[in-house]
Amino acid sequence: MSMKFADFLNMNRIEDVKRNLRNKSHMNLLQIALECGFNSASSFHRACVKFTGKSPREFRKLINSDN
């Protein structure tokens, strides 16, 4: 089964968020999400849970613990 285009975009946006969490740790999650193409905190939250299985806050903690 092929991936929907919106899912493809959001999956790539989550990867961008992941990179930015490492490189721009001084920015808050909403700033990073908006910079990566999400339109709102709620759309970012939904995509984050869908593609990482974690809330944005949990995802940030995971990324920060990897560094």
C-alpha positions in Angstrom: 0.0 0.0 0.0 1.4 3.4 -0.9 1.8 6.3 1.4 -0.5 9.3 1.2 1.3 12.5 0.0 0.3 14.3 3.3 1.9 11.5 5.3 5.0 11.6 3.2 5.3 15.4 3.8 4.7 15.1 7.5 7.2 12.3 7.9 9.8 14.4 6.2 8.8 17.4 8.4 9.3 15.2 11.5 12.8 14.4 10.2 13.5 18.1 9.8 12.2 18.7 13.4 14.6 16.0 14.6 17.6 17.7 13.0 16.5 21.1 14.3 16.1 19.8 17.8 19.8 18.8 17.7 21.0 22.0 16.0 18.7 24.7 17.4 18.1 23.5 20.9 17.6 27.1 22.0 14.3 27.3 20.0 11.0 26.0 21.5 9.1 23.2 19.9 6.4 25.3 18.3 9.1 27.6 16.6 10.8 24.5 15.2 7.6 22.9 14.1 6.5 26.1 12.3 9.9 26.5 10.7 9.7 22.9 9.4 6.4 23.5 7.7 3.7 22.5 10.2 0.8 25.0 10.3 -0.1 24.6 14.0 0.9 23.0 17.3 -2.0 20.5 16.9 -0.9 19.4 13.4 2.6 19.0 14.7 1.4 17.0 17.7 -0.7 14.6 15.6 2.2 14.0 13.2 4.7 13.5 16.0 2.6 10.9 17.7 1.8 9.2 14.4 5.4 8.9 13.2 7.4 8.7 16.4 4.8 7.2 18.9 5.7 10.0 21.3 4.4 13.4 22.2 6.5 16.3 21.0 7.8 16.8 24.6 8.7 13.1 24.9 10.3 13.2 21.5 12.5 16.2 22.4 13.6 14.5 25.6 14.5 11.4 23.5 16.5 13.5 21.0 18.3 15.4 23.8 19.2 12.2 25.6 20.8 10.9 22.3 23.2 13.8 22.3 
